[in-house]
Every structure is written in C-alpha cells, then in structure tokens.
Amino acid sequence: MTEEWTIESFDMDKNRTLILTPEYLYVKIPKEDALRFVTEGKQGNWEWTDNVNSKDVVHLSSIHRVKANKKDSMVDMDLDNNSLKKYNFYFFIDEPEIKQQFLEKLHSCLNESHTYEEKQVSPLKSAFKPLLTLFITAAVAFILAYLASDPLEPGKSYKVRLKVKVLFDFLTDIGPVPIIITASLIALITVMVMFARIKNPPLLVSLQRK
C-alpha cells in the first residue's frame, strides 16, 4: 500500500469498528484498537492487519453486489473472489448516518466498477415476503397438526423410514395443540412485521458490479 492511500473507520456499534481502505474492508475491529490501527495505516504501517481474522477481511475486488435498507442496520454483500461461485457476507452498522457515509465511501473506493442506486419499495411489494412466510407457516402447521392428530395404528405395518417414524412418534406425543400455538405465535410476529413494513417500506441502496 502506498502513502497516498487513505484509511477510514466507521463505528459498527459501541464496541466494534470497521476499517476501509482502497483495497480492503476490515470488519469487527475492537473499538479500542481501531484508532491505533488507522493511525498506523496512515503512517504506512500495515502490520496490524496480520492480527485481523481472515473471515473478517473483504478484498474490494471480490464485491459483486452490496444491498442495504437505509431504514435498518444490515449491510449485505455478495462476494465472488473472481470465480463463478458467489457467497454471502453481511454485518451491521447501528447508526443510519454512519451506515450511509460508509456506503458512499465504499462506492468511491470501487470507482467506476459498480453502479449506485437507491430505490423506494412500494408498500405492496414490501408486504410480499411476510405474506409468503405467513402462508408457508399456515401450510406447515396444518400438515403437522394433522399428522399429530392422526397417529399410526398400533399393530399395523407401515413401510416408512425410521426418521419418518420418529417424526410421527414425536408429533403424536406432543399432540396438535403445541404446534398450533407455535404457528400462531409465528403468524402473529409475521403479521406485525408485515404491517411495520407496509407503514415504513424499505428504501434500498444497491451497489452492483457493471
């Protein structure tokens, strides 16, 4: 790394910081170490990078796409390391202002290789995923509750795998009531999330490799 390269830090939460350079992103850096690391980096000393867990280091050239909702704390990345196979990497920045500053600085580090887009999701689209979750929960709960209330008849032979039999036995032991209660709680939480998203739809930021 050369002397003219910049290094900046962004607080993730009260205990951790991320450090951004024109080549690398280092996340989950203890806050008490971040200031020293930044100072050393500006002086051309990069030995501290040897102490960072490799799982918390992202080479900027491997970033295929960055997705974030400006109204929450998550930053979601698709990385590819110049291969066809992509993998997911994500972290959280508590303060929306700091998160936006980081995304803008990251875009400037990526230069012309990535597009930057902001998109307001409509209330109808923002309700789609919670609704899908609600339908899946209801379907699974109905099937499991039906199986729990219809035990295998004793003395009758069934051609089922051992794992399936264990599942049947477990369901008949607990009965349909706990299943219905659990599904109802999941459904209630899903409905609450759905109405929250409708009331305050996501404002998505996307950095996409050209």
GICOR-V865647 format. One record per run of one state. SS is the DSSP state (A for helix, B for strand, O for the rest). FROM is the first residue (numbers start at 1). TO is the last residue. If there is no record, write none. Layout:
SS;FROM;TO, SS;FROM;TO
//
This chain:
O;1;6, B;7;11, O;12;15, B;16;21, O;22;23, B;24;30, A;31;42, O;43;46, A;47;51, O;52;53, A;54;56, B;57;59, A;60;62, B;63;69, O;70;73, B;74;79, O;80;86, B;87;92, O;93;95, A;96;109, O;110;113, B;114;120, O;121;122, A;123;126, O;127;127, A;128;148, O;149;161, A;162;199, O;200;202, B;203;209, O;210;210
//
